[in-house]
Amino acid sequence: PFAVPKAINSQPYGGRPRCMYGGACRAYGCPIHAKATTLSVSLPRAERSGKLDLRIEAMVFELPVDEKGRVTGARYLDAEGRAHEVRARHTIVSAGSIGTPQLLLMSKSGAFPDGLANGSGQVGRNLTFHLHPSVIGVFDEDLRTYTGFETHAALDDLHASDPKRGFIRGGVVAELNTFTHQPIAYAALLAGDHGFGAGWGAGLKERIRAFPRTLTLALIGEELPMEESGVDLDPEVQDRFGLPVPRVTKRQHANDLAMYDWYEKKLFELAEASGAKSVRPGRNPELHISNTQAQKGNAHNHGTARMGIDPSKSVLDKWCRSHEVPNLWVVDGSFMPTSAGYNPTLTILANAYRVADHFVREAKKGSL
C-alpha cells in the first residue's frame, strides 16, 4: 500500500495554508485554498505575470488556418453570441477529451476537410474512461470518514497483467471515504436517486447512522482503447449558439468486463479481510445492474487526440504537438494513448508542465 499523492497542502506552501481536514474535497471548492486548483494556483500565478488575458463566458468554435496550413488563432462567441477573433503565433488547446475533438472537427477547411489535424482520421477516436467496480464496507469502529481527503491509501499489488485472470492490464485499488459523498448527498444516493437504492424509512436511517463507519474500496482500472469509442459532431443536435454538440459513442471491450468482474470479487475479499462486518457492491444487484451498464457515464475521460510516433496512427507527437499543424498543441487528457490504471489528473498536469518546459526551451532557441 502507498499514500495517494494529492495536490493538497500538508503544510503551508505557495502562500496557501495547510489542509484543515474539512472532508469536502471532491466536487467542492476548498474554502481556504489548501487544495491546488486552477482557481487557487494557476490563475493567480498567471495573473501576477501581467500576461494573462482571460476571456470569460467564451465559446471557441473554430481554429482558422492560413494558406500554409498553420493555425492563425481562435474564433469565439461571447455570452451574447457575438463573434470575435484573436490571433496567435501558436495555439494550445486544452478543452478536454470531449471538447478538444469537437473543436478540431468543427475547424475543418479546404486544407483539412475532415477536421483540423485529422489527416490520420484519429481525432475523436479511442475515447477511454476508467473501470470503477467498488464495494462498500461497514465496520464496527468509527472511521471518521467524513473528515480529511476523499482517499488516503491505495494498493498497486494487483496492477500488473496476469494471464491466469483471463484479461490483460489492471488498475490501482483505492480506499475512498464513503463513496466520497457528504451525508445529505449520500442519503440521496442511498434513497435511490442514482439507482443504488436503500429505499426510505428504517433501511435508509440505518445506513445513514452507519455513515461514519462506512468505507469504499474501488478500482481505477485501465480500459482498452477502441476506435469505435469516440467523439464526433452530432448531425442533428445543436447548442444555443447553433454549433453541433459533441456526440459520444461508447463501446466496451470484453477485456474490460472481465477485469471488472475479477476486481469486484477481489474488492469483496479485501474489504472482508480489513474487518468490514458487512459488504455490498457499489452497484445495486437488486436493480439487476450488469457490469456493462455499470460502466456507462464513468469519469476520467482520455484519448481522442492520442500522441504517437506514427502520424498515420496518431494526432500528436511526443511533445503533444500536431503532426500536421506545427503551431498547434494539445495538453489535456486527449493526448493519452490509453487510460492507464491510475487517476489521470496529476499525469495531465505533469504532462502540461513537461510540454510547457519544452515549448519555452524551443522558443528561446527560435526553433518553434
JOVENDA-V516458 format. One record per residue. N is the residue number from 0. PSI is psi in whole degrees, 0 to 359 (none if undefined). Layout:
N | PSI
N | PSI
//
This chain:
0 | 154
1 | 157
2 | 131
3 | 125
4 | 138
5 | 146
6 | 57
7 | 131
8 | 124
9 | 347
10 | 162
11 | 134
12 | 137
13 | 29
14 | 10
15 | 146
16 | 172
17 | 164
18 | 140
19 | 8
20 | 43
21 | 332
22 | 1
23 | 46
24 | 315
25 | 128
26 | 8
27 | 151
28 | 150
29 | 123
30 | 339
31 | 3
32 | 29
33 | 331
34 | 128
35 | 125
36 | 172
37 | 319
38 | 319
39 | 338
40 | 300
41 | 310
42 | 315
43 | 321
44 | 316
45 | 322
46 | 320
47 | 336
48 | 341
49 | 7
50 | 11
51 | 129
52 | 95
53 | 119
54 | 107
55 | 160
56 | 43
57 | 138
58 | 106
59 | 129
60 | 351
61 | 143
62 | 97
63 | 157
64 | 156
65 | 187
66 | 344
67 | 0
68 | 18
69 | 143
70 | 135
71 | 353
72 | 221
73 | 145
74 | 134
75 | 162
76 | 138
77 | 185
78 | 333
79 | 1
80 | 10
81 | 138
82 | 141
83 | 162
84 | 135
85 | 144
86 | 147
87 | 149
88 | 328
89 | 146
90 | 126
91 | 121
92 | 134
93 | 61
94 | 9
95 | 168
96 | 352
97 | 312
98 | 326
99 | 309
100 | 325
101 | 312
102 | 316
103 | 320
104 | 327
105 | 340
106 | 36
107 | 155
108 | 184
109 | 325
110 | 332
111 | 75
112 | 338
113 | 11
114 | 150
115 | 132
116 | 28
117 | 33
118 | 333
119 | 345
120 | 12
121 | 352
122 | 125
123 | 348
124 | 167
125 | 37
126 | 128
127 | 154
128 | 201
129 | 147
130 | 132
131 | 56
132 | 147
133 | 159
134 | 151
135 | 119
136 | 141
137 | 128
138 | 167
139 | 320
140 | 158
141 | 116
142 | 352
143 | 47
144 | 356
145 | 2
146 | 164
147 | 196
148 | 173
149 | 334
150 | 140
151 | 318
152 | 154
153 | 162
154 | 123
155 | 4
156 | 336
157 | 16
158 | 318
159 | 151
160 | 141
161 | 110
162 | 339
163 | 339
164 | 340
165 | 12
166 | 165
167 | 165
168 | 192
169 | 216
170 | 180
171 | 139
172 | 126
173 | 149
174 | 131
175 | 145
176 | 100
177 | 58
178 | 18
179 | 22
180 | 155
181 | 167
182 | 314
183 | 314
184 | 323
185 | 321
186 | 318
187 | 321
188 | 312
189 | 329
190 | 350
191 | 1
192 | 332
193 | 18
194 | 9
195 | 333
196 | 131
197 | 4
198 | 214
199 | 182
200 | 222
201 | 319
202 | 317
203 | 316
204 | 322
205 | 317
206 | 327
207 | 320
208 | 330
209 | 0
210 | 312
211 | 347
212 | 12
213 | 137
214 | 144
215 | 139
216 | 131
217 | 153
218 | 141
219 | 94
220 | 147
221 | 115
222 | 148
223 | 136
224 | 142
225 | 135
226 | 331
227 | 340
228 | 125
229 | 195
230 | 130
231 | 185
232 | 128
233 | 126
234 | 349
235 | 321
236 | 133
237 | 157
238 | 187
239 | 344
240 | 357
241 | 13
242 | 144
243 | 133
244 | 157
245 | 135
246 | 122
247 | 127
248 | 126
249 | 128
250 | 141
251 | 125
252 | 146
253 | 329
254 | 322
255 | 316
256 | 323
257 | 319
258 | 317
259 | 311
260 | 317
261 | 314
262 | 327
263 | 318
264 | 319
265 | 324
266 | 322
267 | 314
268 | 317
269 | 318
270 | 316
271 | 320
272 | 337
273 | 352
274 | 8
275 | 135
276 | 336
277 | 144
278 | 135
279 | 156
280 | 152
281 | 330
282 | 151
283 | 106
284 | 339
285 | 335
286 | 7
287 | 42
288 | 115
289 | 170
290 | 335
291 | 313
292 | 327
293 | 342
294 | 334
295 | 133
296 | 13
297 | 159
298 | 187
299 | 72
300 | 141
301 | 173
302 | 201
303 | 348
304 | 53
305 | 150
306 | 156
307 | 174
308 | 345
309 | 111
310 | 340
311 | 347
312 | 3
313 | 167
314 | 324
315 | 156
316 | 189
317 | 344
318 | 15
319 | 30
320 | 137
321 | 137
322 | 328
323 | 329
324 | 102
325 | 343
326 | 27
327 | 130
328 | 150
329 | 124
330 | 19
331 | 195
332 | 354
333 | 333
334 | 341
335 | 123
336 | 332
337 | 167
338 | 337
339 | 165
340 | 43
341 | 157
342 | 130
343 | 351
344 | 307
345 | 330
346 | 317
347 | 317
348 | 313
349 | 319
350 | 321
351 | 318
352 | 322
353 | 312
354 | 320
355 | 317
356 | 317
357 | 317
358 | 314
359 | 316
360 | 312
361 | 324
362 | 319
363 | 330
364 | 353
365 | 27
366 | 359
367 | none
//
